[in-house]
């Protein structure tokens, strides 16, 4: 029902975008496909030229996060 709403997975892990403004987070498909693991338990990409970190749920502390992202365009 919502083809533009997606969640990012890496194997069995759901990756959560660490963001202060989840409502404004709209990513292109190519930006999400460019996510790369930069450390154990940490993935990064750039969304709308803003560096964005993705973490599995167990690695999130007090940060604000978003599970689902909206595809732009």
C-alpha positions as CSV (number, residue, x, y, z in Angstrom):
1,X,0.0,0.0,0.0
2,X,3.0,2.3,0.5
3,X,5.6,1.5,-2.2
4,X,7.6,4.6,-1.3
5,X,8.1,3.6,2.3
6,X,11.1,1.4,2.9
7,X,13.3,0.0,5.7
8,X,17.0,-0.7,5.2
9,X,18.2,-4.3,6.0
10,X,21.6,-5.9,6.1
11,X,21.0,-9.6,6.3
12,X,18.8,-10.2,9.4
13,X,19.5,-6.7,10.8
14,X,17.1,-3.8,10.4
15,X,19.2,-0.6,10.2
16,X,17.8,2.5,11.8
17,X,18.7,6.0,10.4
18,X,20.1,8.2,13.2
19,X,18.5,11.5,12.6
20,X,17.3,14.5,14.5
21,X,14.5,15.2,12.0
22,X,13.1,11.9,10.8
23,X,10.1,13.6,9.0
24,X,12.5,15.4,6.7
25,X,14.5,12.3,5.7
26,X,13.7,11.4,2.1
27,X,16.3,9.3,0.4
28,X,16.9,8.3,-3.2
29,X,17.1,4.6,-3.9
30,X,20.7,5.1,-5.1
31,X,21.6,6.8,-1.8
32,X,20.3,3.8,0.2
33,X,22.0,1.3,-2.0
34,X,25.3,3.2,-1.4
35,X,25.2,2.5,2.3
36,X,28.6,1.0,3.4
37,X,29.6,-0.6,6.7
38,X,32.3,1.7,8.2
39,X,32.8,-0.1,11.5
40,X,31.4,-3.0,13.3
41,X,27.7,-2.3,13.8
42,X,27.8,1.0,11.9
43,X,26.8,1.9,8.3
44,X,27.0,5.3,6.6
45,X,25.8,7.0,3.5
46,X,25.0,10.5,2.3
47,X,21.3,11.5,2.0
48,X,20.7,14.8,0.2
49,X,24.4,15.6,0.7
50,X,24.0,15.1,4.5
51,X,26.1,12.3,6.1
52,X,23.7,9.8,7.6
53,X,24.6,7.0,10.0
54,X,22.6,3.7,10.3
55,X,22.8,1.5,13.4
56,X,21.1,-1.7,14.4
57,X,18.6,-1.3,17.2
58,X,20.9,-2.8,19.9
59,X,23.5,-0.1,19.1
60,X,21.2,2.9,19.6
61,X,21.5,4.8,22.8
62,X,19.7,8.1,23.3
63,X,19.8,9.1,19.7
64,X,16.6,9.8,17.7
65,X,16.1,7.3,14.9
66,X,13.8,6.4,12.1
67,X,13.0,2.9,11.0
68,X,11.1,3.7,7.8
69,X,12.3,6.1,5.2
70,X,10.4,7.7,2.3
71,X,11.9,7.3,-1.2
72,X,12.3,10.7,-2.9
73,X,11.1,11.1,-6.5
